Amino acid sequence: MFPWSFGNKTVKELRKKQGLTASELAIIAKVNSPIIKKVDGHKIKNVPEPLKSRIEPVLKGR
């Protein structure tokens, strides 16, 4: 995957690629599950910064 195409994917696409549910991603990123479900349909580049910095490493597989 090209580095610039990561921002154009939705949170749901990226978490499904990692094999995670919304609640599992919330536990790993240490945020509430409803917050993840709220941004699930948004592109990763449109997610607000404090949340983006928490979930981006998980979604990239680091």
N, C-alpha and C positions, 0 to 999 in steps of 0.2 A: 504494500500500500504506500502510495506517495505521501510524504509528510503534509502537503497542503490539502490532501483530500480527507484527512482526519477531521478537520473542522466542519466539513460539509455533511458528515454522517450524523444521524440522530442518536441520542443517548440510548434509545431502545435497541437500535441496530448494533451499537458497539457492545452493549451489555449482553445481548443475545450471542454475539460472536465469542464472548468470553465464557458463555454458558452460565450466566448469573441471572437470578431473579431480581426484581426491584428491592425486595427486602434483604437479600444477601448483599447487594451492592450498598445498601444503606448501612448495614452492619459493618462492612469492611471500611467504608468511608467515614463511619461514625457520625451519621446524620439520621434524621427521622425518615422513615419509609414514605410518608405522604409527600415529603419534599422531592424525593426521587420520582415518585409517580407523577408529580406535577410537571416536572421538566422532561419526562420520558419522551414526549413527542417533539421536543425542541432540538435543533442542531446544536452540537457541542460548542460551536463558536458563539451561540446566542445565550448560553447559560451564564448567569451572573457570576462574577469572578470568585467570591469566596467559596462557592460551591464547586465551580469549575476546577479550582486548584486542588480540591479534595478528591474529586471523582476521576479526573483525567489520568493520573498515574495508574489507577485500577483498571480503567478501560483500555489503556495502552498495554497492559500486561506486565507492568513493572512491580 
